[in-house]
Amino acid sequence: MKQEKAQPILGYDIDKPRITAAGWLLILMYLGVPAMLIGGLIDFLIQLATGRCLGVWCLF
């Protein structure tokens, strides 16, 4: 991709698009939380099947 020099829009210099704090929070909510829930469910099922605790909560 060729980088072009920023052009003023209606007299204002606008920065290039970037991910905001709200964007990072949405990424965490949509990707992180389901991954943690699926991992916890897998750990729980292994504990039921084998009797061995593999989850993070076993450290406490």
N, C-alpha and C positions, 0 to 999 in steps of 0.2 A: 504494500500500500504506500502510495506516495503521500508524504505529509505536505499539506498546503499551508501557506501563511494564513493566519487568522484574519478574517475580514470583519470590519466593524458592521454591526447590525443596528440600524437606526441611530448611529452615532455612538453605540456602546461596544466595548470590546468584551465579548463573551468567551469564557473559558470553554475548553473542549469538555464533552460529557464525561462524567466519572460517577462511580458508585458512591452514594451518600450513606450516612449512618443508618437511615431507614432501610436502604437497600441491603446493607449487610445484615440487619436484623431479620429481614424477610428471608434472606438466603439461609440464615441459621434456623429460622422457624420451619421452612419448607424442606430443608435437607437434614439438618442436625437432629431435630426432635424425632422425626420418624426413624432415623437410623438408631438413635438411642433406645427407642421403644422396641424395635425389632431385635436389637442386640439383647435387651433385657428379657424379652420373651424367649429367645433361643437359650439364654443362660438358665432361665427358669425351667424350661422343658428338659434340658440336660440334667438339672438337679433332680427333677422328678424321676427321670429314667434311670440314672446311675446312683443317686444319693450323694454325689459329690457336688459341692458348691463351687462354681467357677466365676461367679459375678463379682463385681467390685465391692458389693455389700458384704462379701465374705471376709474382707480384710478387717472389718470392725467388730 
